[in-house]
Structure formats: structure tokens, C-alpha cells
Amino acid sequence: MPIFLRSLAYAFLVLPSMLVASASQHLFGGSQAYFLWFSLLYVAILWLAIFAHEVGHACVALRFGWCITRFAVFPIAYRPRTKKLEFWTMPSGDLGGAVQVNDLGWATRSQTRLFAAAGPAANFLLSVVTLAAIYLLPGMQDLLGSIVVTSLFLGLGNLIPWKSRKGTKSDGAIILSTFSR
């Protein structure tokens, strides 16, 4: 069952990629470099959605006064203490991001729940703001619509409870675990 849930979470990125393909074709036409432009645009939109997601986690961590030890969005990580950037990959081998804080063993259930929910909430907020921007910039509706759907589906996919073989948990799994302690 966990493999099915994890696969379902990744499937949430298939529809947005099709919308980005449509936006790329609209923006760049049928050029021979279309696939390159599509790939770059999809990676940029996905990176933006993951960045917004991690900013949501970081904002809640800072609000609780937690010390952030690493803020990462593949393939870059920032360590606030040393003020250094580094190459980073997730321990599970997935693409994505992470906000690492000092030991959370002392965090309350509600704090842990809010910290985990903040990432998907940031994705939903990015979707709403970008959706509003479509009305201000109607000529960019394909591109902005791609951002809306990618961010929305990234947030929804992270709410599906799954755990990797190496122990990494989705936000949904973290939220669910706070109810069973």
C-alpha cells in the first residue's frame, strides 16, 4: 500500500506537465527546440512550486522560534548558520526539498501538524495568487495556469500519506502520525 500511495503522489505531477507542454507550445510554437524549452519551463515551474512549499515550512518553523539548520530545494541547500550554499540531494533519492530544524522531539503535536501542513498550504496560496494574476495578465494564462495546477497538485500530492524505504515521510504521513501518538 505505501508504494501505491507514493506512486499516486508522483502521478499528481503528470497532469501539470501536460499543461506546461501546452504552454510551451503556445509560447515557443512548433520550433525544433520545443522539447528543450518545455523541459526547462517545467523544471522552472516545478522548482518554483517546491520553493514555495519549503518557504511555508520555514515560515512556521521561524514563527515557533525553531532553528533552521538547512533550507533545501533540489539541487541547492542553504545553511543559515554558516551562510553557505551546497549541492544537496534528498536522503531518499527523491527530487524535492526540505527544511531541517533542530531536534523536534520536544515539539507539540499541534506544532508538528502546523509545520507539516504549512508546505501544502503555501502551495495552495501560490495557486490562488497565480490564479488571480491570470486575470491581470490574460496573455500569460497558459504559463500562469501551469503554475496554478503544478503548485496545487504538488500540495495535494504532499498530503497523501506515504513513507519512503529510507524513512522519509510525506507531509500527509507526518500529519497523520500526530493523531496516533
Secondary structure, DSSP 8 states (H G I E B T S, - for coil): -HHHHHHHHHHTTHHHHHHHHHHHHHHHTT-TTHHHHHHHHHHHHHHHHHHHHHHHHHHHHHHTT--EEEEEETTEEEETTTTEEEE---TTS-SSEEEEES--TT--HHHHHHHHHHHHHHHHHHHHHHHHHHHH-GGGHHHHHHHHHHHHHHHHHHHS--B-TTS-B-HHHHHHHTT--
